[in-house]
Amino acid sequence: EKDKKWIIDIDPEFFSIKQEVRDYIQELHSEIKDNQYQILAEIPTVNGFHIISNPFNLQKFKIKFPKIDINKNSPTLLYYGKL
């Protein structure tokens, strides 16, 4: 797909602020003129979960949550099935 997606990697150490992270991403989306941006999915991983989102103001996010990784151009685990 040509539309960009960002993957926010939420590890167990951030579970306690999960809703705060989701709310802030939505707040950053609301600042965008074309308000079609949104959180698209939340996918469980082996050690946490990923939030799949359309792009938002990364600089503001990193100021508030400097230790949470966002993958934009790198491979990442999107699905993990039991073997």
Stockholm file with secondary structure:
# STOCKHOLM 1.0

chainA/1-83         EKDKKWIIDIDPEFFSIKQEVRDYIQELHSEIKDNQYQILAEIPTVNGFHIISNPFNLQKFKIKFPKIDINKNSPTLLYYGKL
#=GR chainA/1-83 SS CCSCCEEEEECGGGGGGHHHHHHHHHHHHHTSSSTTCCEEEEEEETTEEEEEECCCCHHHHHHHCTTSEEESSSCCCCCCCCC
#=GC SS_cons        CCSCCEEEEECGGGGGGHHHHHHHHHHHHHTSSSTTCCEEEEEEETTEEEEEECCCCHHHHHHHCTTSEEESSSCCCCCCCCC
//
